Amino acid sequence: MKRLRTFGAFLYDFVVGDDWRIAVAVVAALAITVGVARTAIPAWWVVPAAVLLILPVSLVIAVRRR
């Protein structure tokens, strides 16, 4: 049980990291990619567009913390 709890803590820290909002944005971008891929629209652009939106937000949050 301790190993499972340790692995869960590692996984949470790896996925969520310092800011849970960024992790939620990444999951949302992947979900939108899946949704767009099921249509006739090409889905390759969703994740790069999400990075262009998420990266500045992440940098602003990091700068404000210091």
C-alpha positions as CSV (number, residue, x, y, z in Angstrom):
1,M,0.0,0.0,0.0
2,K,2.9,2.4,0.7
3,R,4.3,1.8,-2.7
4,L,1.0,2.6,-4.3
5,R,0.6,5.8,-2.3
6,T,4.2,6.8,-3.2
7,F,3.5,6.2,-6.9
8,G,0.3,8.2,-6.6
9,A,2.2,11.1,-5.0
10,F,4.8,10.9,-7.8
11,L,2.2,10.8,-10.5
12,Y,0.4,13.8,-9.1
13,D,3.6,15.8,-8.8
14,F,4.6,14.8,-12.3
15,V,1.3,15.6,-14.0
16,V,0.2,18.6,-11.9
17,G,3.5,20.0,-10.9
18,D,3.5,23.5,-9.6
19,D,0.2,24.8,-11.0
20,W,-2.9,22.7,-11.3
21,R,-4.4,25.2,-13.8
22,I,-1.8,24.4,-16.4
23,A,-2.5,20.7,-16.0
24,V,-6.2,21.3,-16.5
25,A,-5.5,23.4,-19.6
26,V,-3.4,20.6,-21.1
27,V,-6.1,18.0,-20.4
28,A,-8.7,20.4,-21.9
29,A,-6.5,20.9,-25.0
30,L,-6.1,17.1,-25.5
31,A,-9.9,16.7,-25.0
32,I,-10.6,19.4,-27.6
33,T,-8.1,17.7,-30.0
34,V,-10.0,14.4,-29.6
35,G,-13.3,16.2,-30.3
36,V,-11.9,18.0,-33.4
37,A,-10.3,14.8,-34.7
38,R,-13.8,13.2,-34.8
39,T,-14.9,15.8,-37.3
40,A,-13.7,16.6,-40.8
41,I,-11.5,19.4,-39.5
42,P,-7.8,18.6,-39.1
43,A,-6.8,18.5,-35.5
44,W,-3.1,19.0,-35.6
45,W,-3.3,22.7,-34.8
46,V,-5.2,22.4,-31.5
47,V,-2.2,21.5,-29.2
48,P,0.2,24.1,-30.7
49,A,-2.5,26.8,-30.3
50,A,-3.1,25.7,-26.7
51,V,0.7,26.0,-26.1
52,L,0.7,29.5,-27.5
53,L,-2.2,30.4,-25.1
54,I,-1.0,28.5,-22.0
55,L,2.7,29.5,-22.1
56,P,2.3,33.2,-21.5
57,V,-0.1,32.5,-18.7
58,S,2.3,30.1,-17.1
59,L,5.1,32.7,-17.4
60,V,3.0,35.4,-15.8
61,I,2.1,33.1,-12.9
62,A,5.8,32.2,-12.4
63,V,6.9,35.8,-12.4
64,R,4.2,36.9,-10.0
65,R,5.3,34.1,-7.5
66,R,8.8,35.6,-7.3
